[in-house]
Amino acid sequence: MKPNPSPDLSRGEAKVRRALLGTLAALAALALGVGLYLLAQREPAAPAPVEDAAIPAPAALPAPADQPPEVRFTDITQATGIDFVHISGAYGERLMPETIGSGAAFFDYDRDGRPDLFLVNARYWVGHEPPGADPPRQALYRNLGDGRFEDVTEAAGLALTAYGMGVAIGDYDGDGWDDLYLTTLYGNHLFRNEGGRFRDVTAEARVAGGPETWSASAAFLDYDRDGDLDLFVVNYVKWSREIDLAIDFRLTGLGRAYGAPVNFVGTDNTLYRNEGNGRFTDVSATAAIQVRDPVSGHPVGKGLGVVPVDYDGDGWIDLVVVNDTVRNFLYRNRGDGGFEEVGVFEGIAYDRNGKATSAMGVDAARFRNDQELGIAVGNFANEMASLFVTTGGRPPLVDEAVLEGLGPASRLPLTFGLVFLDVDLDGRLDLLLANGHLEHEIQKVQQTQTYAQPPQLFWNCGETCRARFVLAEAAGDLTRPLVGRGIAYADIDGDGDLDVLITQTGGRPALLRNDQATGHHWLRVRLVGRPPNTNAHGAKVELTADGVARYWEHTPARGYLSQVEQTITFGLGTADRVERLRVTWPDGRVQELVPEAVDNVLVIREDEGVTP
């Protein structure tokens, strides 16, 4: 339940939208007039010959595929030794940052071959610390390889107390060790990984952001193709406790409630160019990523999620940024060091009704196993998730959430994180949504809503179903209600399938082991790029098995405030061999090979070839 937009903050956005719709209508009217004129000038056409012919009955729709296979997830959080609890700091004033939650990242910080886990924490508000309580801190858990995780936060140098939001992983200095960037409310942090121990290098790297900036998601990417990783930071709204309390947002029957972002001024996102010497330069203005409202002059963006993807296939990484209650951005990389914001023209700015949604999480993948790119967006309660898809492998994109079966089932929940992944290894990418409301007592005023909400797993049943995505009703502990926020995934136990972690705001995360037993084959691919881009961010991988190609564009920045593991998992279904594996490296060079076996991990080195 959100109030009407404040006129001075939204009038310019509405003006842009009305202008676009008016232009399209005018063009349509002009085209119709020209068509009628030309039709009037034509000689009457001779009637077409008529012949008797049998009219075939309409072809029946293909019979639906079997229901989703039994894929069971088991909550192993406590059994693994993960005792983390997220602290939102909530004490009754209903301050907006308490609702956002936090992210997580799977990455191999110590290079032992096993994915470790970083969990982002917030903190108590100043003056409202519980007596005797230890300050909350960020947390790093080392994967011991025997089903347990060990808290190594202190030893690794990450025991920082801050109002954390999101995390980005990338080897920014090209030394082969993954570094970590933490976004927070009022000041971000870059930690350099020095052989398994982290050092805060924020000041020397010049990536702290503004002292009053509220940052959300972030991503490492090589936007200028100079070989090293640059850094893109998504910023949310201009916020302070004083602004929040002055707005005094209320819900009938509840009193003061968490304010809607429509009442807050937007902010600009930040792009840092890696100079290659340990320092970054803020190039946000010169790279043209700042978008302003034409009426108020305020920044338009109220960003929460980002995913880097080459949406137009020109070899340059673009950026999709989803905004809360204002239009989504699509930054097209011009290839000259700058971007052009084209979300309106490429079809992902608004929903199918021309309305901006309350967008939180975003992911992108070729979920149809063809050249079509899909961009999925998680939206607010009573706003179905969006699924923007290219046509003929090219933009513009069209929202096909309803046609693909995602729309109606995703309308009721409030979705934050969402990711594409192949949970049953059948070779088709499924879609997982993390759901949860903002208000603890929302059911008192909206009976269809609850605070904790079950995640939703949409199984991809391919071309044989009436709708591609089918909601899996039974998935073990994955269907347990959570106050879900971020999603991260990795194969934590080395069995080939992907395990999932979902963060909760003000609670414990849920680490869910994938116990699927379909017998499907798989291949996991670990890319080792040429330094300084040692993880080959931006590489494209195409795998063909049983004549079907599967595609993946490599970036760990996916979903909402979170990062997935660097290793890429391809499900193969019943195929027991791979016919071709094709890697397009970030610099455009192409490498092809035929893996000798499946059900294992391939390490592909850009300069050396393949290591089984």
Beta strands, then each sheet from edge to edge (+ up, - down):
strand 1: 73-75
strand 2: 104-107
strand 3: 116-119
strand 4: 139-143
strand 5: 149-151
strand 6: 164-170
strand 7: 179-184
strand 8: 189-193
strand 9: 198-200
strand 10: 215-221
strand 11: 230-235
strand 12: 250-251
strand 13: 255-256
strand 14: 270-274
strand 15: 280-282
strand 16: 303-309
strand 17: 318-323
strand 18: 329-333
strand 19: 339-341
strand 20: 362-365
strand 21: 374-377
strand 22: 386-391
strand 23: 394-399
strand 24: 415-421
strand 25: 430-435
strand 26: 456-460
strand 27: 469-471
strand 28: 484-490
strand 29: 499-504
strand 30: 510-514
strand 31: 521-528
strand 32: 540-545
strand 33: 548-553
strand 34: 568-573
strand 35: 580-584
strand 36: 590-593
strand 37: 600-605
strand 38: 609-611
sheet 1: 1+ 30- 29+ 28-
sheet 2: 2+ 3- 4+ 5-
sheet 3: 6+ 7- 8+ 9-
sheet 4: 10+ 11- 14+ 15-
sheet 5: 12+ 13-
sheet 6: 16+ 17- 18+ 19-
sheet 7: 20+ 21- 22+ 23-
sheet 8: 24+ 25- 26+ 27-
sheet 9: 34+ 31- 37- 38+
sheet 10: 33+ 32- 35+ 36-
end
